[in-house]
Amino acid sequence: MDGEQPEAFPLVRYDEMCRAIDAAYQVDEVKDIRNKARAFEVYARQAKNTEAERRACEIRLRAERKAGSLLAERDKAPGTAGMGRPPLGGRTAEPPNDVPTLRDLGISKQQSSDWQRMAAVPEQEFEAALADPDDKPTTAGIIGRTRKAEPVEDDALWLWGRLLDFERRGLLTRSFDEVCRTMVPHMRETVRELAPQISKWLARDQ
């Protein structure tokens, strides 16, 4: 495949490239496939060949995912865990001589991080992203599928609970006068004053 031009990267090789990615056990092997797929993806986009661009994009993403898996395994291997990170008060740890660095592989730290995060995406979700006919898959989009939801703040929980109370207690099926008939005048005035403000606030960002 060395020296291939983008136009020489036919779609019939899709399955062949997938098998090559699955069989690869070196990061540089997968990165070479990724780079060729990326070159064809750009070429297909310029040629306005949507189907070819999509196929090349899928190959690139599969290669990035496999590279991320290999990088994660390498970082966990004895002698490479945390390589390049300085110990407290010490010098930067150097990787073993036979382990190529990210710089040697031509991979940026951001790419390494993104690809390893994509490798952590469950296979079913990854395949679903590739198969989505309405949305072109991207590295960032696939990673985003596994982002953990932010914890719900106390005020948000309180508001949610109070609004649910209206439904639980059946207040929405009763008239205002019926619910508030035993309120003293200043309580009724406060409710009537705040209710429109709350309604306006709820509708403000819609």
BALOBA-1460 file (C-alpha; in Angstrom, 3 decimals):
// residues 206
<rec num="1" residu="m" x="0.000" y="0.000" z="0.000"/>
<rec num="2" residu="d" x="3.050" y="2.233" z="0.272"/>
<rec num="3" residu="g" x="3.046" y="5.093" z="-2.190"/>
<rec num="4" residu="e" x="-0.650" y="4.744" z="-2.995"/>
<rec num="5" residu="q" x="-2.410" y="7.823" z="-4.201"/>
<rec num="6" residu="p" x="-5.820" y="8.613" z="-2.647"/>
<rec num="7" residu="e" x="-7.614" y="7.796" z="-5.879"/>
<rec num="8" residu="a" x="-6.102" y="4.293" z="-5.773"/>
<rec num="9" residu="f" x="-7.855" y="3.479" z="-2.485"/>
<rec num="10" residu="p" x="-10.980" y="1.680" z="-3.799"/>
<rec num="11" residu="l" x="-14.102" y="1.056" z="-1.754"/>
<rec num="12" residu="v" x="-13.835" y="-2.688" z="-2.425"/>
<rec num="13" residu="r" x="-10.940" y="-2.695" z="0.049"/>
<rec num="14" residu="y" x="-13.169" y="-1.663" z="2.959"/>
<rec num="15" residu="d" x="-13.463" y="-5.189" z="4.395"/>
<rec num="16" residu="e" x="-9.767" y="-5.813" z="3.775"/>
<rec num="17" residu="m" x="-8.843" y="-2.688" z="5.717"/>
<rec num="18" residu="c" x="-11.163" y="-3.633" z="8.589"/>
<rec num="19" residu="r" x="-9.464" y="-7.020" z="8.841"/>
<rec num="20" residu="a" x="-6.034" y="-5.374" z="8.763"/>
<rec num="21" residu="i" x="-7.040" y="-3.086" z="11.635"/>
<rec num="22" residu="d" x="-8.340" y="-6.013" z="13.698"/>
<rec num="23" residu="a" x="-5.149" y="-8.003" z="13.086"/>
<rec num="24" residu="a" x="-2.724" y="-5.165" z="13.815"/>
<rec num="25" residu="y" x="-0.734" y="-5.303" z="17.040"/>
<rec num="26" residu="q" x="1.556" y="-2.311" z="16.566"/>
<rec num="27" residu="v" x="0.465" y="1.302" z="16.865"/>
<rec num="28" residu="d" x="2.447" y="2.383" z="13.826"/>
<rec num="29" residu="e" x="0.677" y="-0.249" z="11.673"/>
<rec num="30" residu="v" x="-2.735" y="1.105" z="12.601"/>
<rec num="31" residu="k" x="-1.616" y="4.705" z="12.277"/>
<rec num="32" residu="d" x="-0.423" y="4.012" z="8.730"/>
<rec num="33" residu="i" x="-3.897" y="2.687" z="7.852"/>
<rec num="34" residu="r" x="-5.473" y="5.677" z="9.589"/>
<rec num="35" residu="n" x="-3.367" y="8.150" z="7.624"/>
<rec num="36" residu="k" x="-4.191" y="6.505" z="4.284"/>
<rec num="37" residu="a" x="-7.886" y="6.504" z="5.124"/>
<rec num="38" residu="r" x="-7.693" y="10.163" z="6.147"/>
<rec num="39" residu="a" x="-6.013" y="11.082" z="2.847"/>
<rec num="40" residu="f" x="-8.742" y="9.298" z="0.881"/>
<rec num="41" residu="e" x="-11.444" y="10.886" z="3.048"/>
<rec num="42" residu="v" x="-10.168" y="14.355" z="2.123"/>
<rec num="43" residu="y" x="-9.873" y="13.379" z="-1.544"/>
<rec num="44" residu="a" x="-13.424" y="11.964" z="-1.615"/>
<rec num="45" residu="r" x="-14.809" y="15.092" z="0.026"/>
<rec num="46" residu="q" x="-13.149" y="17.277" z="-2.595"/>
<rec num="47" residu="a" x="-14.554" y="14.990" z="-5.306"/>
<rec num="48" residu="k" x="-18.002" y="15.247" z="-3.676"/>
<rec num="49" residu="n" x="-18.164" y="11.449" z="-3.427"/>
<rec num="50" residu="t" x="-20.257" y="11.154" z="-0.262"/>
<rec num="51" residu="e" x="-20.301" y="7.359" z="-0.100"/>
<rec num="52" residu="a" x="-16.540" y="7.069" z="-0.518"/>
<rec num="53" residu="e" x="-15.956" y="9.786" z="2.061"/>
<rec num="54" residu="r" x="-18.186" y="7.992" z="4.566"/>
<rec num="55" residu="r" x="-16.419" y="4.663" z="4.066"/>
<rec num="56" residu="a" x="-12.993" y="6.266" z="4.437"/>
<rec num="57" residu="c" x="-14.186" y="8.073" z="7.568"/>
<rec num="58" residu="e" x="-15.326" y="4.758" z="9.079"/>
<rec num="59" residu="i" x="-11.954" y="3.155" z="8.343"/>
<rec num="60" residu="r" x="-10.163" y="6.120" z="9.929"/>
<rec num="61" residu="l" x="-12.295" y="5.938" z="13.067"/>
<rec num="62" residu="r" x="-11.825" y="2.185" z="13.382"/>
<rec num="63" residu="a" x="-8.088" y="2.676" z="13.075"/>
<rec num="64" residu="e" x="-8.079" y="5.469" z="15.658"/>
<rec num="65" residu="r" x="-10.062" y="3.288" z="18.055"/>
<rec num="66" residu="k" x="-7.645" y="0.371" z="17.605"/>
<rec num="67" residu="a" x="-4.671" y="2.696" z="18.036"/>
<rec num="68" residu="g" x="-6.220" y="3.980" z="21.248"/>
<rec num="69" residu="s" x="-6.634" y="0.423" z="22.503"/>
<rec num="70" residu="l" x="-3.008" y="-0.403" z="21.720"/>
<rec num="71" residu="l" x="-1.794" y="2.811" z="23.336"/>
<rec num="72" residu="a" x="-3.803" y="2.079" z="26.477"/>
<rec num="73" residu="e" x="-2.383" y="-1.445" z="26.669"/>
<rec num="74" residu="r" x="1.119" y="-0.113" z="26.177"/>
<rec num="75" residu="d" x="0.733" y="2.451" z="28.942"/>
<rec num="76" residu="k" x="-0.381" y="-0.307" z="31.332"/>
<rec num="77" residu="a" x="2.543" y="-2.562" z="30.466"/>
<rec num="78" residu="p" x="5.372" y="-2.908" z="33.026"/>
<rec num="79" residu="g" x="8.014" y="-0.253" z="32.523"/>
<rec num="80" residu="t" x="5.775" y="2.060" z="30.494"/>
<rec num="81" residu="a" x="3.003" y="3.042" z="32.907"/>
<rec num="82" residu="g" x="3.058" y="6.784" z="33.330"/>
<rec num="83" residu="m" x="6.039" y="7.114" z="31.021"/>
<rec num="84" residu="g" x="6.922" y="10.671" z="30.271"/>
<rec num="85" residu="r" x="5.313" y="11.908" z="33.471"/>
<rec num="86" residu="p" x="7.767" y="13.286" z="36.045"/>
<rec num="87" residu="p" x="7.662" y="11.667" z="39.498"/>
<rec num="88" residu="l" x="7.278" y="14.020" z="42.450"/>
<rec num="89" residu="g" x="10.475" y="16.002" z="42.794"/>
<rec num="90" residu="g" x="12.171" y="13.901" z="40.130"/>
<rec num="91" residu="r" x="13.103" y="13.894" z="36.476"/>
<rec num="92" residu="t" x="10.862" y="12.934" z="33.607"/>
<rec num="93" residu="a" x="10.667" y="9.159" z="33.313"/>
<rec num="94" residu="e" x="12.103" y="7.876" z="30.066"/>
<rec num="95" residu="p" x="10.398" y="5.001" z="28.232"/>
<rec num="96" residu="p" x="12.350" y="1.822" z="27.506"/>
<rec num="97" residu="n" x="14.567" y="2.097" z="24.444"/>
<rec num="98" residu="d" x="12.453" y="-0.392" z="22.449"/>
<rec num="99" residu="v" x="9.166" y="1.464" z="23.058"/>
<rec num="100" residu="p" x="8.558" y="4.312" z="20.571"/>
<rec num="101" residu="t" x="7.337" y="7.559" z="22.073"/>
<rec num="102" residu="l" x="4.291" y="9.439" z="20.821"/>
<rec num="103" residu="r" x="6.677" y="11.789" z="19.038"/>
<rec num="104" residu="d" x="8.343" y="8.811" z="17.339"/>
<rec num="105" residu="l" x="4.913" y="7.636" z="16.193"/>
<rec num="106" residu="g" x="3.857" y="11.076" z="14.999"/>
<rec num="107" residu="i" x="0.935" y="11.124" z="17.419"/>
<rec num="108" residu="s" x="0.073" y="14.176" z="19.496"/>
<rec num="109" residu="k" x="-0.878" y="13.931" z="23.170"/>
<rec num="110" residu="q" x="-4.379" y="15.113" z="22.268"/>
<rec num="111" residu="q" x="-4.746" y="12.401" z="19.629"/>
<rec num="112" residu="s" x="-3.520" y="9.779" z="22.080"/>
<rec num="113" residu="s" x="-6.029" y="10.956" z="24.678"/>
<rec num="114" residu="d" x="-8.929" y="11.109" z="22.194"/>
<rec num="115" residu="w" x="-8.166" y="7.724" z="20.671"/>
<rec num="116" residu="q" x="-7.869" y="6.030" z="24.056"/>
<rec num="117" residu="r" x="-11.190" y="7.562" z="25.112"/>
<rec num="118" residu="m" x="-12.755" y="6.300" z="21.890"/>
<rec num="119" residu="a" x="-11.345" y="2.827" z="22.595"/>
<rec num="120" residu="a" x="-13.239" y="2.917" z="25.903"/>
<rec num="121" residu="v" x="-16.579" y="3.432" z="24.130"/>
<rec num="122" residu="p" x="-18.596" y="0.182" z="24.249"/>
<rec num="123" residu="e" x="-18.480" y="-1.617" z="20.912"/>
<rec num="124" residu="q" x="-22.253" y="-1.529" z="20.498"/>
<rec num="125" residu="e" x="-22.304" y="2.266" z="20.889"/>
<rec num="126" residu="f" x="-19.316" y="2.663" z="18.575"/>
<rec num="127" residu="e" x="-20.948" y="0.585" z="15.836"/>
<rec num="128" residu="a" x="-24.229" y="2.454" z="16.281"/>
<rec num="129" residu="a" x="-22.429" y="5.758" z="15.745"/>
<rec num="130" residu="l" x="-20.846" y="4.478" z="12.523"/>
<rec num="131" residu="a" x="-24.182" y="3.149" z="11.269"/>
<rec num="132" residu="d" x="-26.202" y="6.296" z="11.989"/>
<rec num="133" residu="p" x="-27.505" y="7.369" z="8.541"/>
<rec num="134" residu="d" x="-28.427" y="10.872" z="9.682"/>
<rec num="135" residu="d" x="-25.167" y="11.918" z="11.270"/>
<rec num="136" residu="k" x="-21.614" y="11.607" z="9.967"/>
<rec num="137" residu="p" x="-19.526" y="9.998" z="12.726"/>
<rec num="138" residu="t" x="-16.658" y="11.971" z="14.220"/>
<rec num="139" residu="t" x="-14.037" y="11.280" z="16.873"/>
<rec num="140" residu="a" x="-15.496" y="13.928" z="19.187"/>
<rec num="141" residu="g" x="-19.052" y="12.753" z="18.592"/>
<rec num="142" residu="i" x="-18.261" y="9.145" z="19.477"/>
<rec num="143" residu="i" x="-16.340" y="10.178" z="22.585"/>
<rec num="144" residu="g" x="-19.288" y="12.339" z="23.605"/>
<rec num="145" residu="r" x="-21.538" y="9.280" z="23.750"/>
<rec num="146" residu="t" x="-19.836" y="8.150" z="26.945"/>
<rec num="147" residu="r" x="-19.492" y="11.424" z="28.749"/>
<rec num="148" residu="k" x="-20.824" y="11.070" z="32.259"/>
<rec num="149" residu="a" x="-23.766" y="13.220" z="33.135"/>
<rec num="150" residu="e" x="-22.960" y="16.140" z="35.404"/>
<rec num="151" residu="p" x="-24.282" y="15.759" z="38.963"/>
<rec num="152" residu="v" x="-27.620" y="17.485" z="39.491"/>
<rec num="153" residu="e" x="-27.290" y="20.560" z="41.677"/>
<rec num="154" residu="d" x="-29.323" y="20.911" z="44.872"/>
<rec num="155" residu="d" x="-31.408" y="23.824" z="43.549"/>
<rec num="156" residu="a" x="-32.305" y="21.861" z="40.419"/>
<rec num="157" residu="l" x="-33.353" y="18.855" z="42.517"/>
<rec num="158" residu="w" x="-35.405" y="21.088" z="44.804"/>
<rec num="159" residu="l" x="-37.233" y="22.737" z="41.890"/>
<rec num="160" residu="w" x="-37.921" y="19.385" z="40.241"/>
<rec num="161" residu="g" x="-39.321" y="18.015" z="43.487"/>
<rec num="162" residu="r" x="-41.536" y="21.030" z="44.143"/>
<rec num="163" residu="l" x="-43.057" y="20.907" z="40.676"/>
<rec num="164" residu="l" x="-43.676" y="17.184" z="41.004"/>
<rec num="165" residu="d" x="-45.480" y="17.904" z="44.259"/>
<rec num="166" residu="f" x="-48.089" y="19.898" z="42.331"/>
<rec num="167" residu="e" x="-48.871" y="16.748" z="40.365"/>
<rec num="168" residu="r" x="-48.605" y="14.298" z="43.272"/>
<rec num="169" residu="r" x="-50.971" y="16.328" z="45.450"/>
<rec num="170" residu="g" x="-53.437" y="16.867" z="42.624"/>
<rec num="171" residu="l" x="-53.216" y="20.654" z="42.901"/>
<rec num="172" residu="l" x="-53.388" y="21.174" z="39.142"/>
<rec num="173" residu="t" x="-56.853" y="19.623" z="39.021"/>
<rec num="174" residu="r" x="-58.216" y="22.013" z="41.622"/>
<rec num="175" residu="s" x="-58.975" y="25.727" z="41.396"/>
<rec num="176" residu="f" x="-56.716" y="28.335" z="42.920"/>
<rec num="177" residu="d" x="-59.507" y="29.577" z="45.189"/>
<rec num="178" residu="e" x="-60.199" y="26.073" z="46.454"/>
<rec num="179" residu="v" x="-56.564" y="25.407" z="47.313"/>
<rec num="180" residu="c" x="-55.933" y="28.815" z="48.849"/>
<rec num="181" residu="r" x="-59.261" y="29.483" z="50.555"/>
<rec num="182" residu="t" x="-57.792" y="29.195" z="54.069"/>
<rec num="183" residu="m" x="-54.824" y="31.476" z="53.389"/>
<rec num="184" residu="v" x="-54.737" y="34.822" z="55.101"/>
<rec num="185" residu="p" x="-54.858" y="37.798" z="52.699"/>
<rec num="186" residu="h" x="-51.124" y="38.513" z="52.567"/>
<rec num="187" residu="m" x="-50.398" y="34.847" z="51.735"/>
<rec num="188" residu="r" x="-52.848" y="34.910" z="48.814"/>
<rec num="189" residu="e" x="-51.335" y="38.188" z="47.570"/>
<rec num="190" residu="t" x="-47.839" y="36.705" z="47.697"/>
<rec num="191" residu="v" x="-48.899" y="33.632" z="45.698"/>
<rec num="192" residu="r" x="-50.680" y="35.735" z="43.083"/>
<rec num="193" residu="e" x="-47.646" y="38.003" z="42.776"/>
<rec num="194" residu="l" x="-45.040" y="35.241" z="42.527"/>
<rec num="195" residu="a" x="-46.930" y="32.800" z="40.295"/>
<rec num="196" residu="p" x="-46.719" y="34.951" z="37.095"/>
<rec num="197" residu="q" x="-43.030" y="35.648" z="37.781"/>
<rec num="198" residu="i" x="-42.332" y="31.919" z="38.116"/>
<rec num="199" residu="s" x="-44.262" y="31.169" z="34.931"/>
<rec num="200" residu="k" x="-42.310" y="33.840" z="33.057"/>
<rec num="201" residu="w" x="-39.024" y="32.512" z="34.438"/>
<rec num="202" residu="l" x="-39.823" y="28.949" z="33.333"/>
<rec num="203" residu="a" x="-40.625" y="30.123" z="29.803"/>
<rec num="204" residu="r" x="-37.683" y="32.510" z="29.490"/>
<rec num="205" residu="d" x="-35.122" y="30.094" z="27.989"/>
<rec num="206" residu="q" x="-37.511" y="28.058" z="25.847"/>
